[in-house]
Amino acid sequence: MVTDAATVEGNRLEAELGERSLRRMHRDDNIRRIRQDEDGALAANTASDTACWYVAAVHPGHEQATEAALRAIGAEALAPMRRGKRRRRRGRMLPPQDEVLMTGYVLVRFVSTAKALRGLLRQEHVTAILGGWEAPYAIPADAVAALMRKADNGAFDYDRQSDVRVAAGDRVKIEDGIFAGQVGTVVTPNTTGRGDVVIEVDLFGRMTPMVVPLACISRA
């Protein structure tokens, strides 16, 4: 009798574990299917008239990884590059390396739907979409094309010379790029005539620091 009771209990536990495993498998399959649908929405119809360029905020240093991950699922993404700063090592000047132009941002083109937005915000290093879920900030296609063309031509390179000299607290205006027209306050001074400047800009009601090439700003 004891043996029979143990067998029955063992069979019951096995059946229960089997049901749990089956439920877990179904749940995993549902999650996988949902993610595939979201990825598909993010990658669908990117060449249509209803698709726009948007700005995804990402963890700084992961712009290229995010671009690659989005492209891997068929989405259209850009992390614009530029020629970086020349560096000295062991007394020897090294040639400048390419680096991302927009620290903390990646451009993504898609048709804005709830499903596509979920697919974007689910990406590992994406933290937000500029403008928010309900009214994401759209960038005209010609502005993105102009940005990429200027980046390719060296307009934003670190060593690009500028007549602008700024001190902390100065008010400046961004003259080029996807944030053209924004007015901000200088955080870090730059009197060298080249390189970058950190400014603080009011983006959608939040004061946001951003790194901007000195060649892209003017005094406000």
Buried (B, 14 or more C-beta within 10 A) or exposed (E): EEEEEEEEEEEEEEEEEEEEEEEEEEEEEEEEEBBEBBBBBBBBBBEEEEBBBBBBBBEEEBBBBBBEBBEEBEBBBBBBBBBBBEEEEEEEEEEBEEBBBBBBBBBBBBBBBEBBBBBBBEBEBBEBBBBEEEEBBBBEEEBBEBBBEBBEEEBBBBEBEBEBBBEEEBEBBBBBBBBEEBEBBBBEBBEEEBBBBBBEBEBEEEEBBBBBBBBBBEEE
